[in-house]
Amino acid sequence: MNPIVNPTVLLVPGLAPTTVDHWQYLLAQRLPKARIVEPPAYAPLSREARTAALDATVSAVAGPIVLVAHSAGVLTTVHWAQQSTRPILGALLATPPDFELPLPEGFPSREELEGHGWNPIPRQRLPFPSIVAASTNDALAPFRRVAGMAEAWGARLVDLGPVGHLNPASGFGRWPDAEGFVNDLSRTQAAPIH
């Protein structure tokens, strides 16, 4: 078995601000080298601004990186991966939303999301190992659609069961399994091919 390296873990949040009771924030507090990618305050819905923020954060890190994305952060990561050549050890992609379908009331409309560059969702294979953690009762994406995304991205699909959107509103603060997934992705391996 390959040894675990000590990568910098970059946490890529969704559209909602990361709160102190969110599992990403709590995970960042437990890891020795973790940074939250700060979303652009000037353009909160802009997919381009969010991928640029991710790229700037990745560029500022020397050494191996594991990405840990939640919700729209998954889509930010997948869009970013289509243009980046930076080697990444792996990515944990938790509960991606399906912006190609109408979202529940209170969320941006499909037209707003398309106008800000989110659609279509890239379906190309990712250039690094990845794990898609999917909920069976997420109001932001049917499990079957998320399973299709995971397959297209070449990711390992993990069925989390009925965990909603894996956020504080669904009853999740700390998510203990996240650290295990990060450790799995942190094992040294051959450099990804781009």
C-alpha positions, 0 to 999 in steps of 0.5 A: 500500500502506498504511504499517506502524504501530508497534502494541503487540503483545499476546501471548495465551498458551495454558493452559501457561505461556509459557517462554523457549524458546516462540516467543511469548516470543522474539517479544516479545523482538524487538518494540519494543512487546510485552507478554505477557498474564499468565494468572490464577494464581488460576484457570488454567482459567477462560475468564472470568478469562483474557478479563478479563486480556486485557481489562485488558491491552488497556485499559491500552494507548493506541494501536493493538494487534495480538493474537498468540495461541497455542493456548487463547489463540486461544479466549481472544481469540475469546471476548473479541472477542464482548464488546469494542468496542475497535478492534484492528488485527488478530490472529494466531491460531496453532494453535487447539485444538478444545476441543469434541473430546476432547483427548489424555491429560494435557490437561483433559477436555472436561467440565472445559473446558465447566465453565470456560466454554470451549465452545461455541467462538464461530463469529461473524465477528471484528470485526478482520482475522485470520490463522489459522495452522494445523498439518496434524498438530496433536494438539489440533485436526484441520486441517479443524476449524481451517479451519472456525473460520477461515472462521466468524471471517472469517480468512485461513487459512495452512497451516503444514504438519506443525508439531505444536502449534507449541510447544517440544514440537513442535520450535519455539522461534523462529517466524520467520514470526510477525514477517511476519504481525504486519507484515501486520496492522500496516498501517494501515487503516480502523477496524474496524466493530463 
